[in-house]
Amino acid sequence: MIYKLKDGFLVRKIGEQIMAVPVGQQTSQIHGMIALSESGELLWRALEKGADEEALADILTETYEVERSTALADIRKFLDGLREQGALA
């Protein structure tokens, strides 16, 4: 399954934090910002274009020394969080 983010977010560094900030119509649907870790930002950037779990796992395993099974578990948690916040299309 290909996952993609809804339109209407900007990613900005605010102080030491990386935040996904809703803009336009998203501000009426999502209140507040979504905090992203460094790896969360990598996944977010891939999801802007659309990606499946395998492609996201490739990104994490190529960037960090992490086992694929761990990467996939972390990705599922990340996607669940985005789904709960209403950020996935």
C-alpha angles and dihedrals in degrees: 000000000000114000121204134178123241115253118257107068133112122195113220137169108235110187104311094335128094109216135185104217121199115228135184115358092356089072089069092050102038118041114202132001132295114237114221130196120217090267090043089057091052090052092044091054090051091047091053086069096034126261141178126230092264093055090047090050089051089055094051097043092047093047101038135031095251132133116249093240090054091046092052092049091050091047092053090052090048092050091047089053092050090047091052091050092049095242099124120087 
